[in-house]
């Protein structure tokens, strides 16, 4: 089933559907998002930086979204490798409820890593809730390495990164 989906640079016309996915995920198990984050303003900011992507079916249905974040507090964490510069944070990965457990997240991540590499970036990193087993498995399958932990934004995060 995942062979019929592809990652695209998001367009303005995708914003409403992507923010709908964010809203759908809020309140689900291990989701650390709240009523204020993420939102339309954040999605538009990602779009303006060419950093918002969506996974679409052949018919144009958006089944997932992912962003390259520009968060200085995350970038300033001491655990990130000094040799993997430039580096980016992968953030706001979301998969539509009815498409979960179909390997969409790992496929989305693989395709995003190719895009990041094409942009000349050497490393990618992310924060993940320590108890979110599905997310941890998705990232582990892509050879991300646990390099630290953080309580940034009142979270309880593992910090993972990898060379691209």
HELIX and SHEET records of a PDB file:
HELIX    1   1 UNK A    2  UNK A    4  5                                   3    
HELIX    2   2 UNK A   12  UNK A   14  5                                   3    
HELIX    3   3 UNK A   15  UNK A   25  1                                  11    
HELIX    4   4 UNK A   40  UNK A   48  1                                   9    
HELIX    5   5 UNK A   72  UNK A   75  1                                   4    
HELIX    6   6 UNK A   97  UNK A   99  5                                   3    
HELIX    7   7 UNK A  104  UNK A  118  1                                  15    
HELIX    8   8 UNK A  133  UNK A  140  1                                   8    
HELIX    9   9 UNK A  152  UNK A  154  5                                   3    
SHEET    1   A 7 UNK A   5  UNK A   9  0                                        
SHEET    2   A 7 UNK A  52  UNK A  57 -1                                        
SHEET    3   A 7 UNK A  62  UNK A  69 -1                                        
SHEET    4   A 7 UNK A  87  UNK A  95 -1                                        
SHEET    5   A 7 UNK A 123  UNK A 129  1                                        
SHEET    6   A 7 UNK A 157  UNK A 163 -1                                        
SHEET    7   A 7 UNK A 145  UNK A 150 -1                                        
END                                                                             
